[in-house]
Amino acid sequence: MIYLVTGGSGSGKSAYAEQLMEQASGEKYYIATMRVRDEEGEQKVARHRKIRRDKGFVTIEQSVDVGRIEIPRGDRSSALLECMSNLVANEMFAEGQIREPGPVTEKVVADVLRLGRQVERLVIVTNNVFEDGISYDPGTMAYLRALGAVNCRIADLADQVTEVVVGIAVQIKEAVCPY
């Protein structure tokens, strides 16, 4: 099953995603997509590692090409992809160039689907976009279009979509029990 968790910055979406993972049995993987570029990034990673330390995650740091990840075939393994916003940015702005939103969207969605086939539960954290009403430079707008397209595609494919608003989980699309 694919669970998409979205929300604004500081909304509590990561904490909610981790709660979804606590319900999972079997091996739990945390796929970290952030590229550390400075001291602030290092501090953020250290803080996240400390928060997750006792939650039983196996951390995989993969800033691009999440479709290349090989999850060992075990019963009931789950993965938390944190976060789609970083992944799309890393794919789009790789090697000092700006890639087109369409191919980036297709690649990221294909990679996520491949990853999702390897686990019983895939929880994906992403950010809401286009809510601030600000017009940005062309590169940033292209990124926002790509992230928005990825979010729409993953939401369509997901079994459950939840928006977290000020720490409150609002179900947008509910998982249907297969029994």
Backbone bond lengths (Angstrom), bond angles and torsions (degrees), N, CA, C in turn:
res aa  C-N    CA-C-N  psi(-1)  N-CA   C-N-CA  omega(-1)  CA-C   N-CA-C  phi
1 M - - - 1.448 - - 1.517 109.52 -
2 I 1.306 114.75 145.41 1.454 120.54 176.80 1.527 108.26 -110.52
3 Y 1.329 114.65 129.11 1.454 122.49 176.78 1.517 107.33 -116.13
4 L 1.324 117.79 124.64 1.459 122.27 176.28 1.519 107.59 -107.27
5 V 1.336 115.51 126.90 1.465 121.85 179.72 1.519 106.93 -119.22
6 T 1.316 116.24 120.76 1.457 121.36 -177.23 1.520 109.98 -125.57
7 G 1.309 115.29 162.65 1.456 120.68 178.47 1.509 109.76 166.98
8 G 1.304 115.65 174.41 1.456 121.27 178.70 1.517 111.01 -81.89
9 S 1.308 115.52 174.81 1.455 121.58 178.55 1.527 109.70 -61.51
10 G 1.323 116.63 130.53 1.461 121.05 178.54 1.517 114.65 72.98
11 S 1.332 118.24 16.43 1.463 121.48 -175.99 1.515 113.89 -79.21
12 G 1.333 117.75 -17.75 1.457 121.37 -175.34 1.517 113.16 101.64
13 K 1.333 116.43 10.06 1.471 119.38 -176.70 1.524 112.40 -65.08
14 S 1.315 118.41 -36.92 1.467 120.51 179.41 1.524 110.87 -66.74
15 A 1.314 116.93 -42.91 1.466 120.46 178.50 1.529 110.06 -62.23
16 Y 1.325 117.31 -40.93 1.467 120.57 178.41 1.529 110.42 -64.56
17 A 1.327 116.97 -42.39 1.462 120.90 179.45 1.526 110.33 -61.13
18 E 1.319 116.62 -41.34 1.461 119.86 178.25 1.524 111.19 -65.97
19 Q 1.334 117.96 -33.19 1.473 120.44 174.71 1.524 110.65 -63.41
20 L 1.326 116.90 -40.01 1.466 119.82 176.17 1.524 110.72 -60.59
21 M 1.309 116.42 -37.54 1.460 120.59 179.65 1.524 111.88 -71.03
22 E 1.327 117.53 -31.24 1.463 120.50 178.35 1.518 111.36 -62.23
23 Q 1.319 117.46 -27.70 1.467 122.21 179.41 1.521 111.71 -75.64
24 A 1.319 117.30 -15.32 1.465 121.91 -175.80 1.528 109.99 -80.45
25 S 1.316 114.90 146.40 1.452 119.35 171.91 1.521 107.40 -106.44
26 G 1.306 117.33 169.18 1.454 120.21 -178.44 1.513 111.59 84.13
27 E 1.317 116.24 -173.71 1.466 122.34 -178.09 1.519 109.99 -66.96
28 K 1.349 116.17 138.37 1.455 121.86 -179.86 1.522 109.33 -118.40
29 Y 1.319 115.76 126.31 1.459 122.26 -178.81 1.519 109.45 -111.82
30 Y 1.324 114.97 139.25 1.452 121.90 175.74 1.527 106.53 -113.55
31 I 1.312 116.45 114.30 1.467 121.04 -178.64 1.521 107.66 -99.04
32 A 1.324 114.86 107.49 1.460 122.71 -176.80 1.525 109.00 -93.37
33 T 1.333 116.67 121.41 1.461 120.52 -175.39 1.525 113.98 -104.92
34 M 1.317 117.77 -4.49 1.464 120.13 -176.49 1.522 111.08 -72.70
35 R 1.321 115.42 132.96 1.463 121.66 171.93 1.521 107.73 -91.41
36 V 1.288 116.22 123.17 1.463 120.53 179.71 1.522 108.15 -81.82
37 R 1.330 115.27 120.96 1.461 120.43 -175.72 1.529 112.93 -118.12
38 D 1.340 116.58 -13.49 1.461 118.67 -176.75 1.524 109.80 -157.87
39 E 1.320 115.92 -177.80 1.462 121.46 -178.02 1.528 111.74 -63.79
40 E 1.327 116.22 -38.00 1.465 119.68 178.34 1.529 110.65 -61.05
41 G 1.331 116.82 -42.02 1.458 121.41 176.77 1.517 111.80 -63.19
42 E 1.335 116.23 -41.02 1.462 120.45 177.66 1.519 111.06 -61.50
43 Q 1.323 116.74 -41.41 1.465 120.98 178.82 1.530 111.11 -65.22
44 K 1.316 116.62 -39.32 1.465 120.62 178.71 1.529 110.71 -64.51
45 V 1.328 117.04 -43.92 1.463 120.89 178.50 1.521 110.38 -62.91
46 A 1.327 117.16 -43.74 1.468 120.96 179.39 1.529 110.66 -60.97
47 R 1.330 116.43 -41.76 1.468 120.52 178.92 1.527 110.93 -63.77
48 H 1.333 117.17 -42.72 1.469 120.88 179.98 1.529 111.03 -66.74
49 R 1.321 116.82 -39.79 1.473 119.70 177.80 1.524 110.91 -61.95
50 K 1.323 115.59 -41.08 1.473 120.06 179.51 1.534 110.36 -63.81
51 I 1.318 116.93 -42.35 1.469 121.43 179.65 1.520 110.79 -62.99
52 R 1.336 117.48 -38.54 1.473 122.24 -176.46 1.522 113.64 -86.80
53 R 1.310 117.84 -11.37 1.460 122.66 -169.66 1.529 113.99 -46.00
54 D 1.297 118.95 -46.03 1.461 121.88 -175.29 1.533 113.17 -100.58
55 K 1.320 116.96 19.51 1.465 119.67 -176.97 1.523 113.22 -100.66
56 G 1.328 117.46 1.80 1.458 121.00 173.63 1.516 116.20 78.73
57 F 1.325 117.74 22.08 1.459 120.68 179.53 1.527 111.77 -84.47
58 V 1.309 115.83 143.76 1.453 122.78 164.13 1.522 104.56 -97.67
59 T 1.339 117.61 118.41 1.462 120.90 -175.52 1.521 110.98 -89.69
60 I 1.322 114.31 132.03 1.462 122.40 173.82 1.525 106.44 -119.58
61 E 1.321 116.92 117.86 1.459 120.35 177.72 1.517 107.96 -93.07
62 Q 1.341 114.56 114.61 1.468 120.48 -175.64 1.522 107.23 -146.51
63 S 1.327 116.48 100.21 1.465 120.04 -174.30 1.526 113.23 -84.35
64 V 1.330 117.92 -17.75 1.464 123.51 175.91 1.525 107.95 -144.40
65 D 1.315 116.13 169.39 1.470 121.75 173.54 1.527 113.59 54.71
66 V 1.332 117.53 48.63 1.467 118.88 -179.84 1.523 111.91 -64.24
67 G 1.314 117.64 -16.03 1.461 121.08 176.00 1.516 112.73 -69.69
68 R 1.316 117.19 -15.03 1.463 121.15 178.25 1.528 112.77 -84.97
69 I 1.312 117.00 -11.08 1.462 120.03 -179.51 1.518 109.03 -64.86
70 E 1.305 115.61 136.13 1.461 121.56 176.13 1.525 107.84 -112.86
71 I 1.317 116.08 108.57 1.463 121.52 176.41 1.526 106.87 -88.05
72 P 1.325 117.70 126.04 1.467 118.52 178.34 1.521 110.49 -56.43
73 R 1.315 115.57 136.15 1.468 120.51 -179.55 1.518 110.08 -70.52
74 G 1.294 115.44 96.26 1.449 121.12 176.31 1.503 108.69 -126.38
75 D 1.292 115.46 158.09 1.454 118.34 178.17 1.514 110.80 -64.27
76 R 1.317 115.53 130.48 1.446 122.80 167.19 1.528 115.10 64.35
77 S 1.317 119.02 29.14 1.456 119.66 177.35 1.527 109.77 -72.61
78 S 1.333 115.17 153.01 1.459 122.29 -178.62 1.519 108.81 -135.47
79 A 1.328 115.51 156.78 1.465 120.09 178.06 1.519 110.35 -138.23
80 L 1.314 115.00 143.34 1.456 123.41 174.32 1.517 107.33 -114.27
81 L 1.325 117.21 117.51 1.460 123.43 178.25 1.522 108.09 -96.77
82 E 1.344 116.31 113.91 1.458 122.27 -174.70 1.520 108.58 -126.35
83 C 1.251 125.32 106.12 1.435 125.36 -3.43 1.525 110.01 -135.30
84 M 1.305 115.08 163.31 1.463 121.96 -177.53 1.528 111.32 -61.95
85 S 1.317 117.56 -34.58 1.465 121.01 -178.78 1.526 111.16 -60.60
86 N 1.326 116.36 -44.48 1.472 120.17 177.04 1.520 110.74 -66.01
87 L 1.325 116.62 -44.03 1.462 120.46 -177.65 1.527 111.16 -59.10
88 V 1.331 117.04 -47.91 1.467 120.69 -179.53 1.531 110.27 -62.94
89 A 1.329 117.34 -42.41 1.475 119.82 178.42 1.525 110.76 -62.60
90 N 1.324 116.49 -43.34 1.466 119.60 -179.42 1.522 111.57 -63.82
91 E 1.324 116.66 -40.10 1.472 120.46 178.83 1.530 111.04 -69.30
92 M 1.319 116.05 -38.08 1.456 120.22 -174.11 1.521 113.13 -75.87
93 F 1.328 116.87 -36.40 1.461 120.92 -174.03 1.528 112.12 -108.93
94 A 1.308 117.72 28.45 1.464 122.07 -179.94 1.519 111.03 -69.76
95 E 1.304 115.29 146.29 1.467 123.06 172.74 1.532 113.01 57.12
96 G 1.325 116.59 34.40 1.449 120.67 174.14 1.513 116.31 70.93
97 Q 1.311 118.02 15.09 1.462 120.28 178.97 1.521 109.95 -127.26
98 I 1.326 115.53 163.02 1.461 120.93 176.72 1.514 107.51 -105.01
99 R 1.310 116.29 115.54 1.463 120.89 178.36 1.524 109.39 -83.83
100 E 1.313 115.39 158.61 1.467 121.41 -179.80 1.530 110.20 -70.14
101 P 1.349 117.80 142.52 1.460 121.29 -178.40 1.536 114.38 -58.27
102 G 1.341 118.23 -39.99 1.470 120.68 -176.58 1.519 113.61 -59.06
103 P 1.331 118.23 -56.02 1.462 119.56 178.96 1.535 113.29 -62.64
104 V 1.328 116.84 -34.96 1.465 119.86 177.45 1.531 109.49 -63.44
105 T 1.323 115.99 -45.52 1.468 120.22 178.73 1.523 110.63 -58.09
106 E 1.319 117.13 -49.06 1.474 120.71 -178.29 1.520 111.67 -60.81
107 K 1.320 117.12 -43.43 1.462 120.78 -179.43 1.519 111.34 -64.21
108 V 1.330 116.90 -48.11 1.463 120.50 -177.12 1.522 110.30 -62.92
109 V 1.317 117.83 -44.63 1.477 120.68 179.89 1.526 110.23 -62.74
110 A 1.325 117.69 -44.50 1.471 120.49 178.47 1.528 111.16 -61.90
111 D 1.326 116.90 -42.11 1.468 120.61 178.65 1.526 111.19 -62.94
112 V 1.320 116.64 -43.00 1.467 120.69 -179.63 1.529 110.29 -65.01
113 L 1.320 117.22 -41.21 1.469 119.59 178.73 1.523 111.19 -63.79
114 R 1.313 117.24 -40.00 1.468 120.13 177.14 1.528 110.26 -62.57
115 L 1.312 116.14 -44.58 1.461 121.00 177.84 1.533 110.36 -61.29
116 G 1.325 116.44 -43.84 1.459 121.39 -178.96 1.521 114.00 -62.25
117 R 1.324 116.91 -29.35 1.472 120.29 178.61 1.527 112.30 -72.09
118 Q 1.317 117.17 -14.74 1.461 120.82 -177.37 1.525 113.72 -91.56
119 V 1.310 117.25 -10.23 1.461 120.40 -175.42 1.524 110.57 -131.13
120 E 1.308 114.67 159.33 1.457 119.42 176.35 1.527 111.26 -75.38
121 R 1.334 116.10 -33.94 1.458 121.51 -176.82 1.519 108.67 -136.74
122 L 1.338 116.23 124.66 1.464 121.65 174.51 1.524 107.27 -120.08
123 V 1.319 115.84 117.10 1.462 122.20 178.27 1.529 106.67 -106.04
124 I 1.327 115.99 125.46 1.468 122.03 -176.92 1.523 108.88 -118.35
125 V 1.327 115.83 128.51 1.464 121.58 176.41 1.520 107.83 -102.06
126 T 1.334 115.78 134.58 1.466 120.89 177.59 1.521 109.70 -144.00
127 N 1.313 115.39 168.97 1.465 121.70 179.29 1.518 110.58 -106.07
128 N 1.333 114.89 146.82 1.458 120.06 170.91 1.528 107.90 -69.16
129 V 1.302 115.66 145.16 1.466 119.58 177.07 1.521 109.65 -129.28
130 F 1.297 115.14 160.39 1.467 125.01 177.96 1.524 113.34 68.74
131 E 1.335 118.08 19.55 1.459 119.69 179.49 1.525 112.93 -91.20
132 D 1.339 116.75 -15.07 1.463 118.63 -175.75 1.524 113.01 -88.25
133 G 1.344 117.69 -13.40 1.457 121.02 177.77 1.516 114.71 70.94
134 I 1.329 116.77 13.06 1.460 120.61 -178.86 1.520 109.67 -93.52
135 S 1.318 116.00 141.41 1.456 121.24 174.22 1.523 107.96 -96.54
136 Y 1.326 115.72 124.86 1.461 121.75 -175.93 1.527 110.95 -104.76
137 D 1.332 115.64 179.29 1.458 121.13 176.17 1.531 108.94 -63.21
138 P 1.344 117.79 161.82 1.470 120.90 -175.45 1.536 114.58 -56.84
139 G 1.335 117.93 -38.88 1.463 120.12 179.63 1.512 112.34 -64.59
140 T 1.322 116.26 -43.33 1.464 120.70 178.85 1.521 110.44 -67.55
141 M 1.333 117.50 -40.46 1.470 120.00 178.29 1.526 111.01 -63.27
142 A 1.328 117.07 -38.70 1.466 120.14 177.20 1.532 110.07 -63.13
143 Y 1.335 116.52 -42.21 1.467 120.95 176.95 1.532 110.44 -60.84
144 L 1.320 117.20 -46.96 1.466 120.55 -179.48 1.529 111.28 -61.73
145 R 1.338 117.15 -38.66 1.467 120.13 176.77 1.524 110.69 -64.02
146 A 1.328 116.64 -41.91 1.467 120.00 179.03 1.522 110.65 -64.74
147 L 1.329 117.74 -47.17 1.464 120.71 179.57 1.527 110.53 -63.35
148 G 1.324 117.04 -41.77 1.468 119.82 177.58 1.518 111.59 -61.19
149 A 1.332 117.47 -41.86 1.467 121.33 179.09 1.529 110.85 -66.17
150 V 1.337 117.09 -42.67 1.469 120.46 177.24 1.520 109.65 -61.17
151 N 1.327 117.09 -47.06 1.465 120.66 179.56 1.532 111.19 -57.17
152 C 1.325 116.67 -44.59 1.475 120.20 179.72 1.523 111.29 -63.12
153 R 1.312 116.87 -44.88 1.477 120.68 -179.18 1.526 111.24 -64.80
154 I 1.339 116.78 -44.88 1.465 119.98 -179.57 1.534 109.66 -67.72
155 A 1.313 118.08 -38.89 1.471 120.51 177.53 1.522 110.74 -60.69
156 D 1.320 116.77 -39.97 1.459 120.86 178.38 1.532 111.31 -63.75
157 L 1.326 116.51 -39.50 1.460 121.78 -178.16 1.525 113.46 -81.65
158 A 1.321 116.83 -21.75 1.460 121.48 -173.95 1.524 112.24 -69.64
159 D 1.316 113.89 150.19 1.464 120.19 174.38 1.520 110.51 -80.47
160 Q 1.324 116.28 -30.21 1.457 120.64 179.98 1.523 108.60 -142.47
161 V 1.338 115.93 136.41 1.456 122.49 175.64 1.526 107.17 -126.47
162 T 1.326 114.89 127.97 1.459 120.91 -178.80 1.515 109.00 -128.91
163 E 1.327 116.38 132.47 1.460 120.63 171.16 1.523 107.04 -103.57
164 V 1.318 116.50 131.10 1.458 120.57 177.98 1.520 107.51 -103.61
165 V 1.323 115.14 122.08 1.458 122.72 -177.77 1.523 107.01 -123.33
166 V 1.318 117.57 120.41 1.466 124.20 -177.12 1.537 111.97 41.96
167 G 1.306 115.41 45.65 1.461 121.45 176.78 1.516 115.43 81.57
168 I 1.315 117.63 0.89 1.464 121.76 -179.18 1.523 109.00 -105.12
169 A 1.326 115.73 124.50 1.468 121.05 -179.87 1.531 109.35 -82.31
170 V 1.323 115.73 121.78 1.459 122.08 178.49 1.530 107.02 -112.28
171 Q 1.325 116.51 115.44 1.463 120.61 -179.03 1.528 109.63 -73.82
172 I 1.318 115.19 124.33 1.465 121.85 177.86 1.519 109.45 -97.39
173 K 1.319 114.48 -39.28 1.460 122.31 -179.60 1.519 105.85 -142.21
174 E 1.308 117.86 121.76 1.461 121.99 -174.89 1.512 111.51 -94.81
175 A 1.322 114.84 141.90 1.469 120.53 173.78 1.521 108.33 -67.01
176 V 1.305 115.52 139.09 1.465 121.55 178.20 1.516 107.54 -100.21
177 C 1.303 116.93 129.01 1.462 121.74 179.73 1.536 108.74 -64.36
178 P 1.344 117.55 126.93 1.470 119.76 -176.84 1.526 114.05 -76.05
179 Y 1.319 118.63 -0.51 1.473 121.02 -176.41 1.506 112.13 -95.28
